[in-house]
Structure formats: structure tokens, C-alpha cells
Amino acid sequence: MKIRVGYRIEIVTSVPTPALVLLDPHPSRDADKVYSGKRAVKSLADGSDVPVAEYVDGFGNRCRRLVVPTAGAAFERDLIMRDSGEADHFDRNAKEVFPGDLPSEVFEYMLSSRYCEVDELSPTAWNLFGNFAPGWNRVQQICNFVNTRIRFDYQCARNTRTAAQALAEGVGVCRDFTHLAVAFCRCMNIPARYCNGFLGDIGVPRDPAPMDYNAWFEAYLDGTWFTFDARHNMPRIGRILVARGRDAADIPLIHTFGPHLLQKFEVVTDEVVAG
């Protein structure tokens, strides 16, 4: 299948403001590009092109850095991606890996991070999930708990909310579901990493709320990273990965080194229907 993805995002600034953006599909999906159309950053003041430099960060994500000019900038992208059309792969028999046998490169996904307080949540996690069969089942039980514990509400979004705060408040958006599930997995000595990207309503009833950009996570079981989604809590079709990290602090969509105002945020993720 083919999926059209794109965005139009506008931010307003009062002075030239350095910025870091992670908005484009992950380098691992480069071979899946069928059509690569507009990718532009334009000044909101006069429509001129804003110079951008690209690099790959320590997590393997494609990043762009720039200085947003006075008055702000518009970020635009339009492309078509090839996708298998298959739902997220899972294996109910996947086993946990004893921490002493884990590859060194996954150890950082067992530790506390900015939004995932492993030390604080460990007693709660072991009390809730310690008696469940280890492996895939335990991670799914974590997702089941988080899915029912947190009420999804865009109006309650807060970019400083941590996993422990999400648990206490019982409300949040997809990043809060993901942070709490990631933290609980790490508490149980299961490496887990935060992911974000494009995910449209493909193969499921259309959600009245815009669901084109999402957070989910990957858990390391049996030597493989498996996709889990505590927000939707079911395998989905058509995820287009943008970035992976320890939590949302590592992979911001747009991070400015100075104040900015988000003026427009439009994302498209639709199946291309042959006709």
C-alpha cells in the first residue's frame, strides 16, 4: 500500500531564534519513499527560504537545525511512502532477556530519563506487574493498565508532565500513555524506547480527533524490538516512524532555543487509494 504523509506547521517568533526539528521519516524508511515532493522552510515575513542544515543524531534520527527568522517560519512537507499494509508484528511467546545478557547498546533504555522516573515508579510497577508471566504478556499487561488508567484529553496536554505525574493525574495525551508504559517496562528490567511518527486511521474507524501524529514505544524481547501502543492498545497499520529516543525530550518535533508561538499544526496521513 501507499501512504501520503505531510504537514504544514507555522511558528511565530519575535527575534531570530535557533531551532531543532525532527519532522521527517526516519532514515530506516528512506527506501520506502515513492514520491518526495515539497520539503520547505519559509519565512512568514516574506516567503523566502530559510537555510537549514541536516544531520543524524546519536539515536539515528534525521534532524534539521536552523535559525527561525523574526516573524517566524512555515514548515511544509509532502511525500508518498510505501508500506507493507500489515499490522504491527507481535509474538506472544517472546521472552524477556536477563539483564546480564542484554546487548550493551540497549542498556540506556533501562534507565531513568527526563520523563520516565524508573526509581520512583519501581515499587508500584513490581506490585502491579510482578506476578504476571514475563515476556510479551507482561508488556501487554502494562499496556492494558495504562490504557485504562489514563483518560485521553487533548485539552489536558502539558509538555512537562512526567510518567509519575500521568499516573497520579490519570489524564493526558499519547506521549503520556507512552511515557508511563515505557517507565513501567524499564522498572521490570525490560528495555523500552520512546517513538513518534505518523499514524493515520488506516484499517480502523476514523477517530473524530486528529490522530495523524502519535507516540508509541518499542520493547526489547527475545533479541528484537517489538512495537507496542498503550494509547490505542491494538496492532495498527501504517506507522511511519520519525524518531526514537529515551523519551520525548530526546526527539522533540520542534525545539526552539527561545520563545515561540505555535500558529498552525496540520498533519496529513492518508492511504493512497488507486483509482
C-alpha positions as CSV (number, residue, x, y, z in Angstrom):
1,M,0.0,0.0,0.0
2,K,1.0,3.7,-0.3
3,I,0.5,6.4,2.3
4,R,0.6,10.1,1.7
5,V,2.2,12.0,4.6
6,G,2.8,15.7,5.1
7,Y,2.4,18.7,7.2
8,R,2.1,22.5,7.4
9,I,3.4,23.9,10.7
10,E,3.8,27.5,11.4
11,I,5.6,29.0,14.4
12,V,5.8,32.7,15.3
13,T,8.9,34.3,16.8
14,S,9.8,37.9,17.7
15,V,13.5,37.7,17.2
16,P,15.8,35.3,15.3
17,T,15.6,32.0,17.2
18,P,17.7,28.9,16.8
19,A,15.7,25.7,16.4
20,L,16.0,22.0,16.1
21,V,13.3,20.0,14.3
22,L,12.6,16.2,13.9
23,L,9.7,16.1,11.4
24,D,10.8,13.8,8.6
25,P,10.5,10.0,8.3
26,H,13.3,8.1,9.9
27,P,16.3,7.2,7.7
28,S,15.3,3.5,8.0
29,R,12.3,4.3,5.8
30,D,14.3,6.0,3.0
31,A,13.9,3.1,0.7
32,D,10.1,3.3,1.1
33,K,9.8,6.8,-0.4
34,V,7.8,6.6,-3.6
35,Y,7.4,10.3,-4.2
36,S,9.3,13.1,-2.4
37,G,7.6,16.4,-3.1
38,K,7.8,19.7,-1.3
39,R,10.1,20.0,1.7
40,A,10.5,23.6,2.6
41,V,11.0,26.1,5.4
42,K,9.8,29.5,4.5
43,S,9.9,32.9,6.3
44,L,6.5,34.0,7.4
45,A,7.6,37.6,6.8
46,D,8.4,37.5,3.1
47,G,8.2,33.8,2.0
48,S,11.9,33.4,1.4
49,D,13.7,30.1,2.0
50,V,15.2,29.7,5.4
51,P,18.7,28.0,5.4
52,V,18.6,24.5,7.0
53,A,21.4,22.1,7.9
54,E,20.7,18.4,8.3
55,Y,22.4,15.8,10.5
56,V,21.8,12.4,12.1
57,D,21.8,12.3,15.9
58,G,23.2,9.7,18.3
59,F,19.9,7.8,18.2
60,G,20.0,7.5,14.4
61,N,17.3,10.1,13.8
62,R,17.2,12.7,11.0
63,C,17.4,16.2,12.4
64,R,17.4,19.7,10.9
65,R,18.8,22.8,12.6
66,L,18.1,26.4,11.6
67,V,17.6,29.9,12.8
68,V,13.9,30.9,12.6
69,P,13.8,34.5,11.3
70,T,11.9,37.3,13.0
71,A,8.1,36.9,12.5
72,G,8.5,33.1,12.3
73,A,8.6,30.2,9.8
74,A,6.4,27.7,8.0
75,F,7.5,24.1,7.7
76,E,6.0,22.1,4.8
77,R,6.3,18.5,3.6
78,D,4.6,16.3,1.1
79,L,5.6,12.7,0.2
80,I,4.3,9.3,-0.5
81,M,5.6,6.3,1.4
82,R,5.3,2.6,0.5
83,D,4.1,0.4,3.4
84,S,3.6,-3.3,3.8
85,G,-0.1,-2.8,4.8
86,E,0.4,-5.2,7.6
87,A,-0.4,-4.5,11.3
88,D,2.3,-4.3,13.9
89,H,4.2,-7.6,14.3
90,F,3.8,-9.3,17.7
91,D,4.9,-12.6,19.3
92,R,3.0,-13.7,22.4
93,N,5.9,-16.2,23.1
94,A,8.6,-13.5,23.0
95,K,10.7,-13.9,26.2
96,E,12.3,-11.3,28.4
97,V,16.1,-11.1,28.2
98,F,18.0,-11.4,31.5
99,P,19.7,-8.0,32.1
100,G,23.1,-9.6,32.3
101,D,22.6,-10.9,28.7
102,L,21.4,-7.7,27.2
103,P,23.5,-6.1,24.4
104,S,25.3,-3.0,25.8
105,E,23.6,-0.7,23.3
106,V,20.2,-1.3,24.8
107,F,21.2,-0.6,28.5
108,E,20.3,3.1,28.2
109,Y,16.7,2.1,27.6
110,M,16.6,0.5,31.1
111,L,17.5,3.7,32.9
112,S,15.5,6.7,34.2
113,S,15.2,9.6,31.8
114,R,13.7,13.1,31.8
115,Y,10.0,12.0,31.7
116,C,10.4,8.3,32.9
117,E,11.1,8.0,36.6
118,V,12.2,4.4,37.0
119,D,13.4,4.7,40.6
120,E,10.2,6.4,41.8
121,L,7.8,4.0,39.9
122,S,9.6,0.7,40.5
123,P,7.7,-0.3,43.7
124,T,4.4,0.4,42.0
125,A,5.4,-1.5,38.9
126,W,6.5,-4.6,40.7
127,N,3.4,-4.5,42.8
128,L,1.2,-4.2,39.7
129,F,3.0,-6.5,37.2
130,G,5.4,-8.7,39.2
131,N,3.0,-11.7,39.2
132,F,2.3,-11.7,35.5
133,A,4.0,-14.1,33.2
134,P,7.2,-12.4,31.9
135,G,7.8,-11.5,28.3
136,W,5.3,-10.3,25.8
137,N,2.5,-10.9,28.2
138,R,3.9,-8.7,30.8
139,V,4.4,-5.8,28.4
140,Q,0.9,-6.2,27.1
141,Q,-0.4,-6.2,30.7
142,I,1.4,-2.9,31.2
143,C,-0.3,-1.5,28.1
144,N,-3.7,-2.7,29.3
145,F,-3.2,-1.0,32.6
146,V,-2.0,2.3,31.1
147,N,-4.8,2.3,28.5
148,T,-7.5,2.1,31.2
149,R,-5.7,4.3,33.8
150,I,-5.2,7.4,31.7
151,R,-8.1,9.3,30.1
152,F,-7.2,10.8,26.7
153,D,-7.9,14.5,26.5
154,Y,-6.1,17.0,24.2
155,Q,-7.3,19.8,26.4
156,C,-5.2,18.5,29.3
157,A,-2.0,18.2,27.3
158,R,1.1,19.5,29.2
159,N,4.6,19.3,27.8
160,T,6.2,19.0,31.3
161,R,4.1,16.0,32.5
162,T,6.2,13.0,33.6
163,A,5.2,9.4,33.8
164,A,4.7,9.5,37.5
165,Q,2.5,12.6,37.1
166,A,0.5,11.0,34.4
167,L,-0.2,8.0,36.7
168,A,-1.3,10.4,39.5
169,E,-3.4,12.7,37.4
170,G,-5.0,9.9,35.2
171,V,-5.2,12.1,32.1
172,G,-3.1,13.0,29.2
173,V,-2.3,12.5,25.5
174,C,-0.4,9.9,23.6
175,R,3.0,10.9,24.9
176,D,1.8,10.5,28.5
177,F,0.4,7.0,27.8
178,T,3.8,6.2,26.2
179,H,6.0,7.6,29.0
180,L,4.1,5.7,31.6
181,A,4.3,2.4,29.7
182,V,8.0,2.9,28.9
183,A,8.7,3.7,32.6
184,F,6.9,0.6,33.8
185,C,8.7,-1.6,31.3
186,R,12.1,-0.3,32.5
187,C,11.0,-0.8,36.1
188,M,10.5,-4.5,35.2
189,N,14.0,-4.7,33.6
190,I,12.6,-4.6,30.1
191,P,14.4,-2.2,27.8
192,A,11.9,0.3,26.2
193,R,12.3,3.2,23.9
194,Y,10.0,6.1,23.0
195,C,8.9,6.5,19.4
196,N,6.9,9.1,17.4
197,G,5.7,9.4,13.9
198,F,2.8,9.5,11.5
199,L,-0.2,7.2,12.2
200,G,-3.4,7.8,10.3
201,D,-6.7,6.0,10.8
202,I,-6.0,3.2,8.3
203,G,-7.8,-0.1,8.8
204,V,-9.8,1.3,11.8
205,P,-12.8,3.6,12.1
206,R,-11.9,7.2,11.7
207,D,-11.3,9.0,15.0
208,P,-13.1,12.3,15.3
209,A,-10.0,13.7,17.0
210,P,-7.0,14.3,14.7
211,M,-4.7,11.2,15.1
212,D,-2.1,11.7,12.4
213,Y,0.9,12.2,14.6
214,N,1.4,9.8,17.5
215,A,3.7,8.5,20.2
216,W,4.2,4.7,20.8
217,F,7.1,2.6,22.1
218,E,9.2,-0.4,21.4
219,A,10.1,-3.1,24.0
220,Y,13.1,-5.3,23.6
221,L,12.2,-9.0,23.9
222,D,13.9,-12.1,22.6
223,G,16.6,-10.0,20.9
224,T,14.0,-8.0,18.9
225,W,12.4,-4.6,19.3
226,F,8.6,-5.1,19.3
227,T,6.1,-2.2,18.7
228,F,3.5,-1.5,21.5
229,D,1.0,1.2,21.7
230,A,-0.6,1.9,25.1
231,R,-2.8,4.7,23.7
232,H,-4.6,2.6,21.1
233,N,-3.7,-0.8,22.6
234,M,-4.0,-2.8,19.4
235,P,-1.8,-3.6,16.4
236,R,-2.1,-0.8,13.8
237,I,-1.4,-0.4,10.1
238,G,0.7,2.3,8.5
239,R,3.1,3.6,11.2
240,I,5.7,5.9,9.6
241,L,8.4,6.2,12.1
242,V,10.1,9.6,12.5
243,A,12.3,9.2,15.6
244,R,13.3,7.1,18.6
245,G,14.8,8.1,21.9
246,R,14.7,7.6,25.6
247,D,11.6,9.8,25.9
248,A,10.1,12.9,24.3
249,A,12.9,15.1,25.5
250,D,15.3,13.4,23.0
251,I,13.0,13.7,20.0
252,P,11.0,17.0,20.0
253,L,9.1,17.8,16.9
254,I,10.2,21.4,17.1
255,H,12.5,22.7,19.8
256,T,13.4,26.4,19.8
257,F,16.2,27.9,21.9
258,G,14.0,30.9,22.8
259,P,10.2,31.6,22.9
260,H,7.9,30.8,20.0
261,L,4.1,30.5,19.4
262,L,2.6,27.6,17.5
263,Q,0.3,29.2,15.0
264,K,-0.7,26.3,12.8
265,F,-0.3,22.5,13.0
266,E,-1.8,20.5,10.2
267,V,-0.7,16.9,9.5
268,V,-1.9,14.5,6.8
269,T,-1.6,10.7,6.9
270,D,-3.9,9.0,4.4
271,E,-3.9,5.8,2.4
272,V,-3.5,6.5,-1.3
273,V,-6.4,4.8,-3.0
274,A,-5.8,3.7,-6.6
275,G,-8.5,5.0,-8.9
